[in-house]
Amino acid sequence: MFETLTSITDKTRSALRQAAARAPARRAGRGSGRKSEPGSALAPGCEGDPAGFSAARLAQLGRPLRDQTRELADCQALLDRGRDLARQERWEALCAEVAAADARRGATVAGTPEAELLAAGARSDLARAFESASSAGALSRGHRMFAGLQALDDIAADLAPDPGCAAVVALSHMDAGWAWYKQGWRRGRPEQHVAAFRSSFARAEAILAPYTDAAAGSPLLASTHCALLAGQPGAERQVVDRYETLIGLAPGMPGHMRAFGLHLLPCWFGSYEALDLAARRMAAVTGETWGSGGYAWVWFDALLQDPAAFAALDAGYFVEAIDDILRRHPGQHMVNLFAACLSQLLTRETGPDRSQRRLLDKMRTRLIRSDMRETHGWVWSLTDIGYATPGSAHVGGAEIGARQAWEALSTVLARELRRIQGQPSPAP
């Protein structure tokens, strides 16, 4: 991807711009930033007004707000565990736990990899420091954060050969690389730190090089090799093979399929046609786990990021795939996740055509009316940022997400809400 300066400037900037375009409302903490859907029966003063949201009304609608869920608690516990072991400099214990979780394919109830969560927690302090320096435009070659990165290199050398430790350190170098790139991009000069970006990814690649063969049996290493694609020449030729290896190792971890779909968008390494072909192939490969659900997982974040992708989507197959997922995993986390995804897609002015919109709305209505029994606000908030490495988006935005859920529920359950508010309901 980065044989030339032009390729990083055009492709990576395009991908980051699309992601950033969806984020400002969430960062500002002012709700979804979207217009209410036609027919929305929001309470008086609720539209566009954060103070108008009422958790009590969610309970009255039979979908009470759950601030704490098993998935959120498990993710937070693993992130905290990784962070605490790193702060205590108990690196041998950390790497042993990462390796054990990876070997047993440990995952949360929603399929989030335990090894990736531990690794994300271990590097979270340094990653936040890099992001803070980048946001302030203060990142430089002599910044003190690089002393911390060098310390991680020394730990990896001391513990070698340890693939889990190598993955943690390699991901930390990639965190630094993205911090470099974003610093230039935020100032409108993405080419400014291209050399530093490439250097960070080259260092990560060198750290992982001794463990290339081990990646064939390790979801964590395979996932880390997929993350490397963003900074490697010739990524277009490797993306399918790497992700198919990863997904074959851990078909029950849907985040990998979601990341695959993102990397197959034209702004990264693929095309809409290649994306649809891969989605169909993943539906077949993961059929024992998800039925046809692999089709929906691969398309999930690609649709959220790029409305033009709808031109290649088989919407009928997409909603069937969602149905297959929910038949196998009917918990409230999954119901909220897909209700949130569909609601986000339906509020956009571009994307699905009329027939696609009709299919998506029918499925969204069924999920909210028949399947949804709880409101998981933090899950709804994740559709604004899409899939990311576990740890970067698992714990926040719950209040904003709850308001997004409220907007969707008040549309689908308009008649019920009018009864609660004591308003007359229109004739059917």
N, C-alpha and C positions, 0 to 999 in steps of 0.2 A: 504493500500500500504506500510505502513512503520512499520509493526509489527517487522521487523528485520532490522539491519543495512544493510544487503545484499540487501534488496528490494529497499531501497533508492539509494544505490550505483549503482545497476545495472539498474533499470528502469528509475529513474530520470536522472541519468547521461547519459543514452542512449538517452533520449528525448532531453536533452539540447545539447548533442553533435551533434545530427542531425540538430537542429535549428542553432547552431553556425556555422556548416559547410557551411551554405548558407549565412552567414552574412559578412565575411571579406571583400569582394569586396565593399560592400556598405559602411562599416565603413571607408575603405581606400579612398573612394571618387574617385575611378578610373573606374567608369562604372560598367557594369554587371559582369565582370570577366569571361565571357563566350566567347567561340569561335563564330565567325560569322557563320551563317548558310550557307550551300552550296548554291551558286547562289546569294549571297548577293551582291547588287550593291552599296556598300558604295562609297562615294566620295573618290577620291584619298587622301590617308593619313588619312582617317577617322577611319579605323579599328584599335582599340586599342589606338587611339589618342583622348583624350578628346577635344583637340582644333579643331578637324575636324568636330565636330557636328555643324550643321547649322539649327537654328530655321527657317531661311528664306526658306530653302528647304522644311521643313514641310509645310509651308504656300503654297509653289509652288505645293506641292503634294495635296493640298486641305484639309489638316488636320492641321490647325494652332495650335501652342502651346498656351494653356491657363494656365497662371500662377495662375489665380484666378478663382475658380468655386464656384457655390452656395454651394455644399457639403463641400468644404474646408473652405469656409467663415463661414458657420454655425457651423462646428466643432470647428473652432478656436474661434469663439465668445463664445460658451458655455464653452470651456476650460478656456478662459480668465475670464469669469464671475465667475466660480467656484474658480479660483485662487485668483481673486481680493477680493471676499467676505471673503475668508479665511485669506488673508493678512490683511484685515481690521477688522478681528475678529468678523465679523457679522455672527456668526454661526447660530443663530435662523433664519435669513433671508435665509441663504444658505440651511439649512435643509428644510425649507418650500418650497423653489423652487425645491429642489430635489424631495420632496414628491409629489408636484404638477405635475412635469414632469412624474414621475413614475405612478401616478394615471391615467393620461390621455393617457398613453402609447406614450408620445411624442417622436418623432424620426425625424431625418433629412430626406431629400429626398431619400437618399440611405438606410435608415433604421437603422442608428446608434442611439442608445438610448440616448435621451437628459439627462436623469438622470445619466447615467454612465459617460457622458462627464462632467457634472457639478461635479460629485464626483471625477473624474480623475483630473480635474483642481484644486479642493480644496486640494488635497494631493500631487500635482505635485512638489512643492518646496521640501517637505520632501522626496518624492520618489527619486528625482534627487540627493539629498544630500546623501541618502543611497547608491545609485548606484555609485556615485563618490567615496565614502569611500571604497566601496567594490572593485571597479576597482583598487584602489591604495593599496589594501591589508591592509587598516587602520581601518577596522571595529573591534571594541572591545566592551566588555560589558559596559565599562565606557564612550563610545563615546558620545559626546554631542548631537548627533541626538536622542538618547533615551530619553533625556529630552523633546524634542519636541513631541515624541510619547506619553510620559506620560501626557503631556499637552492635547493631543487629548483624552486620556482616561478620564481625568477630565472633559472635555467638554461633552463627551458622557454621563458621570454620571450626570452632571448638567442638561442636556436636556432630560434625560430619563423620560418616554419612547418615544423615537423618532427613528423609524426604519431607516430613511434615514441617520441620523447622525451615527447610529450604523454601517451601511454599509460602510460609508466613513472611519470610524476608523478601522473597521475590515480589510478592504482592505489595509489600511496603515500598519497594522501589517503583512499582507501577503507580502507587498512590502519589509518590513524589513527581513522577513524570506527568501525570494528569494535572497536578498542582501547577507545574511549570506551564503547561499548555494553556490552562484556563487563565492564568495571569495575563498572558499575551492576548488571549481571545477576548477577555473582558475589556481590554483597552482598545479593541479593534485592530490589533496587530498580532494575529495568531502565529505568524512566521517568526516572531521575535525570539521565542524560546524553543524553536523546533529542535535545535541541536541538543538542548538539555533534555527535552522530551525523549528524543531518540537514544540519548546516552542512558537515561534511566531504564528504558525498556531493554536496551542491550545488556545492561548490568543484570536485570532480572533474568534474561535469557541465559546468561552465563552461569548464574546461580543454579538454574534448573537443568543445565546441560548434562550433568552427571546422572540425572534421574529420568532421562528421556524414556528408557525402556520400562522403568517402573510405572510410568504414566498409563501403560496398557492395563494395569491392574488396580489403579488408584483413582477414584473419582476426584479427589482433591487435586492431585497433580494434573489430571486431564483437564479439569476446570481451569486451573491456573495457566496451563498451556493455551487454552482457548482465550483467556484474558489477554495473553501476550499478542494475539493477532492484531490488536489495534496499533501496535508499534513495530510490526515486522514487514519487511518487503515480501511480496508474493503471497500475501494473506489470502487473496482471492482463490489461489490454487489449493489452499490448505483448509479453508473454513469448514467445508462439508465433511472431510475425513476426520478432522479433530472433533467436531461436535457429534458425529455419529459414533465415534469411539466413546466419548463421554456419556452420551445418552444410553448406549448399550451397557455401560458399566452400572448405571443407576437410573433405570427407567422410571422409578417411582419418585424422582426428584424433578418436578415440573419446571423449576426455575431454569434449568439448563436448556430445556426446549424453548422457553421464552427468550432467553439470551440468543439462542440460535436464530430465531426469527428476526430479532433486531439486527443481527450481523448479516442477514441476507437481504436487508433493504438496499436499494440502489445507492443510498448515501454512504453505505459501508462497503460490503464486498459482494453484493449479489444483484438480483433483479426481482421484480414482482413474480415473474414466471418461475424463477428458481425457488422463490419462497413458497409458492403454492405446491410445487413439486415436492419440496422437502417436507412440507406439512403433511402431505398425503403419505409420503414414505414413513414419517415418524408415527403416523396413525397405525400403519401396518406393523412397524417394528415394536411398538409399545402396546400392541393390542391386548396382550394378556393382562396388562396393568390398568389400561385406561379405556379399553374398547377402541372407538374411533377418536377418543379424546385428544390424542397427539395432534390432530389437525387444529383443534382450538388452541392448544398450548403454544404451538409455533406461531400462530397468527396473533395471539393475545396482545403483546406489546407492540408488535409491528403496526397493528391497526390504531392503537392509541397514539403512536408517534407520527404516523404518516397517513393522512386521510386518503391520499391517492392510491394507497394499496388496495382499497376496496374494489378497484377495477379488476383485480385478479382473484378476488375472494368468491368462493362458492358459499353464499350465506346460508343456504339450506343445510349443507354439510356442516357448516360451522355451528349452527344451533343444535344439530343432532349430536355433534361431538361434545358440546357442553352438557347435553342430556346424559350422554354416556359417562362423563366424568362424575356427574352428580349421582347417578345410580350407584356408582362404585364408592364414592366418597360423599355421602349425603349430609355431612356435618355443616353447621352454621357458618364456619369460616369459608368454605367453598361457595356456599349459597351467596354470602355477602360479596365475595370476590367477583363472582360473575354478574351479580346484580349491579355492582358498582361499575364494572367494565362496560356492560351494555348501556347503563345510564350515561356514562361519560360519552360513549360513541353517539348516543341519540341526541345529546344536547348540542352537538356540533353542526355548524351550518353547512360544512362540506364533508364529504366522505361517502356514506351509503346512499345508493339511489333509492327510489321510492319503494321498489319491491324488497330490497335488502332491509330498508328501515322498517317495513311492515313485519318482516320475520324477526328482526331483533327486538322490536317493541313487544311482539307477542310473547317471546321467550322471557323478556324482562318482566312483563306483567305476571306471567305464571310464577316466576321465581318469587316475586314480592308477595303476591296474593296467596300462593299455596305452600311455598317452601320456607320462606323467611320467617323465623320465630324470634330472632334477636337482631339487634343492630350493633355491628362491630365497627365503630367509627374509624379506628386506625386502619382497618382494611380498606375502607372507602377512600381514605386519604392517599393510599399508595397508587391509585390510578392516575394521579397527577404527575407522578415522577417515574412510573414504569419500573421495570425490573432493574435491580442493581445488585452488586455483590452483597450478600447477607451482612447485615450490620449497619449499612448506610441508611436504611430507610425502614427499619423494623419497629421503631419505638416512638413515634411522635405523630403529630398531626391528628390526634384522635378527635379533638373538638371540631376541627375543620371538616374532617371526614364525616362526623355525625351530622353536620349541617348539610353536607352533600347528600347523605342518605335521606335526610328530612325532605329535601327538595324532591327527590325521586319518589319517596313514599307518598308525599302529599299530592303528587300527580296521579299515581296509580290508584291510590286509596282516597280519591277526592270525595267520593260520596260518604265514606265512613268518617272522614275528617269533618265534613259539614255537619253530620249528626252530632259529633262530639262538641262542635262549636255552637250547636243550637241553630244552625242556619238551615233554611229549606233546601232540600235536595231536588235537583231538576229531574223531570220525568226521564225514564230510560229511553 
